Amino acid sequence: MHIQLNGEPYTLDADLTAADLIAQLGLTGRRVAVEINEEIVPRSQLATTLLAEDDQVEVVHAIGGG
């Protein structure tokens, strides 16, 4: 399956959830925000939100600094 991830083409297996994508990106346990097709996905729904062909996905994670 093909999606756009942060504006770049990205290929992944079919039937994956937003939480699966977060895991593939190595961001499990980090503070992330996920937007799919211009809709913010609440953290409580990441594990049940399936990705679809041609979805536009934005993943942003917080980085501490000072």
N, C-alpha and C positions, 0 to 999 in steps of 0.2 A: 504494500500500500504506500502511496506517496502523499505527503503533506508538505506544507510550508511551515518551517520551524524558525521563528525569529527572522522571517524574510528570506530564508534559504531553503532549497529543496532538501527533503529528508525522507528516507525510505525506512519503513518499519513493517513488522509482521501485522497481518490483519487481526482484528478482534482484540486490540489492545486498549486499555483504558488510559486516561490521563495519568493515573498513578503509575501504571506500567512505564509510560514514557519518562516520568520523573525518575524512576528507578534506572532505566537505561541510560539516562543522562548523568547518573551518579549523584543525584540531588536528594535522595531519600533522607528524611530527617532534618532537612534544611528548610529555612523559611522561603517558600516560593509562592509566586502568584502565577496563575495559569489563566490565559484568555483563549477561548476557541471561537473563531468567527466573530470577533468583537464582543463576546460575552464573557464576563468574568465567571470562572467556575469556583464556587465555594469549596474550601478545603474538605468539607464534609462530603462532597460529591465527587471528588477526584477518583475514588476507587470504582465508582459506578458510571462514570461518564466515558462512553466508548468513543474512540476516534474514528473518523470516516475518511474515505478517499477525498483528497483535495482540501481537507480542513486547513484553515489558517490558524496556526497555534503560536502563541507568544508565551514564553516562560521566562520569568524574571526572578532572580534570587537575591536576597539581601546579603551584602558584604559589609562586615563591620569595619570601622575605620575611625580615625580621630584627627 
